[in-house]
């Protein structure tokens, strides 16, 4: 049992460090060619879960998937701190959050560490990709991870995105100060916070599983110009294709 706990703890630590920080010593991966998603599992032995995992993310949430109509308890959002900095980690734009913000789910408090973006969206709803998807990454004290996903659909310019894009570095491994307030971050979330839930993985190497995924049913908006600016910065898409859902169920 002690060995198993140690293994779980080590995997969680690796996953968390990969999600939160760009690791200059890690094997390089990307979204195209030999380093693209289809080959992640072969790039490094630490990434084998990317090809061997059975509960991988993202997924397509659709009527073809078995949906459990359960009475999901509301996510207890407690976003009370603002952003500390915005980072270009070479794969996405990541906004780091000052300590003190959290969500509570399953009676466990998960601290909000950062949020970042993918274009087009990684998760799909009824086979649809959205122009942008935001991932709010949370970690519990024992290293468990929970991700709140917010889809952004074509529409009016998004004020939070506008402020982040003004500050985002245009070169990898660079960072800038970011004065986002907790109110701005809360306003970015949909007012109606109904959600889908499933068990999945990180969507980037090492693709560690056991991640609680909470995908908002309602959307924010983003302008075409804002999506284009992000896409051009990373020279195209930075999304992992949807993965087989297998025996998993989606709760709503």
N, C-alpha and C positions, 0 to 999 in steps of 0.2 A: 504493500500500500504506500509506503514511504517513497519507493522508487517511482510508482505511478504518479504520485503527487509532484515529485520532482520533475518528471517528464512534462506533465501538464503545465507546471509553473514555467519551465524553460521555454516551451512552445508559446505560451502566452506572452512571455517577456519578449521573445523574438518577434512575434506578430505585432505587439504594441510598439516596439522600437521601429519596426518597418513602416507602420502606419503613421507614426508621429514625426519621424525624422528621415531625411535623406541620408542614407548610409554610403559614404564615399568608398567603403571597402567591400560593399556587396556586389555580387555579380550583376553586370548591367543587363537590363531588360527594357523592352519598349513595346510599341504597338504595331510595328510593321516588320516585314521581312523575317530574317532568322531569329531576331530577338522578340518577335511578336507573340501574342497570346497562345497560339497553337504550339509553340515550342518552349514556353516557360518551364514546363516540367522537366525538360532535358537540359536546361542551362546550368543548373546547380542542384546538387543533391538536397539542399535545403528547400528547393522549390518543388519537390516531387508531388506534394499534395495537389499542385495545379493540374496534374494529369491523373492522379490516383484517387483523388477525393470523390466522395459520392454525394456530398451536400454542398456543392459549389454555388457561388453567386457570380453574376446576377442571374435572375430567372425572368421568364415571361409569366406574369400573373394574368390568367385568362379563365374563361368558363370551361376550358378543356382540362384545367388543373382542378384537382379535388379541393374544394373550398370548404373549410369547417366554419359554419355559421355559429360561432360561440360568442358569448358576451365578454368581449375583450374589455378589460378595465382601461380607463383613460391613462395615457402616459402623463405622469406628474412632472411637468416641465418646471424647472427652477433656474432659468437663465437670468442671472443677476449681475454678471460681470461682462465687461466688454472685451474687445480684441487687444492683443498685445503686439502682434506683428503679422505681416503677410509675406509669404515665402513662395518663390518659384523653385520647386524641388526638382525640376527637370521633367516631371511627368504631369504636374497639375499646379494650380494655384491653391495654396493652403493658408487658411487664416487661423492662427493660434489664439486660444482664448485664455484670459487670465483665470487663475484658480478661483473656484467658488461656485461655478455653474454646474448644474447636474440635471439628470432625469432620474425618476424612480420607477422601476418596473419589476414585477415579481418580488416586491418587497426589498429590492436591492438598489442601492444608490450607485449610479454610474456618473462619474465626473465628465463633463464636456471638455475635451482636449483641443479639438480643432474641427473645422469643416473645410471641405474642398470640393472640386467640381469635375464633371466628366461631360464631354460632348461627343456624339449625342448621348442620351441617357443610357445607362447600363441596364437597369431593370426596364422591362417593358410592361405595359398594361394593355391587355387584349392585342398583343402583337405590335403595339405602337411604341416607337422611340420618340422621346421628347428632345427638344433642342439642347437642353442642359439638365443635369441632375446634380443636386447638392447632397453631400454626405456629411452628416454631423456625427463625429466619432466620439464615443464615450467609453470609459474604462472604469471597472469597479476596483476596489482596493486589492482584490486577489487576481486582477488581470483579465477578468471576463470582459468581452467587448459587446457593445450595442451600437448599432448604426441607425440613425433616423435619416431616411431618404426623402428629399423634397424634389418633385418634378417641376420644371419650369417650361411653360408652353408659350408659343408665340403670342405676343401682345404688346402692352405698353412697356416702356423702358422701366427697368427695375432700379429703384433708388439705392438699394444696398449694393447691388452689382456695380452700379455706376461709381460708387465710392471706392469699392475694392479695386475695380479696374484702373482707377486713377492712381492707385498706390502700388499695383502689382509690378514686381520687377520683370523686366523683359529678358533677363539672362538667368540661366539655371544656377541654383545654389546661392542666389542673392535674396536679401530680405529688406523690407522697409517697415517703418512704424505704421501702425494702422489704428486710427482713432474711432473705431466703431463702438457705439454704446450698446448696452444690453437691450435697450428699447428698440434700436434699429434691428438687432438680431431677432428679437421676438416678433417684430412687425413683419419680418421676412417669412415667418412660418404661416401656413394657412390658418385662417380663423377657425375653420372646422377641422379638428385634428383627428378625425376618424382615420383608421389605418389598417393596412394588411400586415400580417406578421408571419415570418417563417424563419427556420433555422438555416443558416448559410455560412459563407466564408468571407474572407477578405477578397476583394476583386483584383488585387495586385499580389505579386509574389511576396511572401511564401504561400498565399492562398489558404491560410490556416482556417480550419472549420470551427464550429461551435459559436459563431457570431449570431447574436440576436438581430434580425433585420425587421425594422419597423418602417414600412413604406406608406407615406401619407397618401390618402385617397384624393385629396384636393391639392390644387396646384398654385404656384406663384407664376408670375409672367416675366418674360424677358423679351427685349426687342431683337429684331433680326441683326441689327448692327452690333449689339452687345455680344450675341452668339458668334458672329463673324470675327470680332476682335479677339475673342478667346481662342477660337479655332485656328486663326492665322498665327497666333503666338506659338502654338504647339504644332504647327504645320499639318493640321488635320485632326482626325479623331483621336481621343484618348480614352476609349471605352473598351472593356472586355466584352466579347459576345456572350449572349445568354447561354446558360449551361443546362444540362438535363436535370429535370426536377426529380426524377426517380420516384421513390416511394414517399417523398415528402408531401405534406399537406400545407395549405396556406390558410391561416385563420383570419377571420374578419369580424 
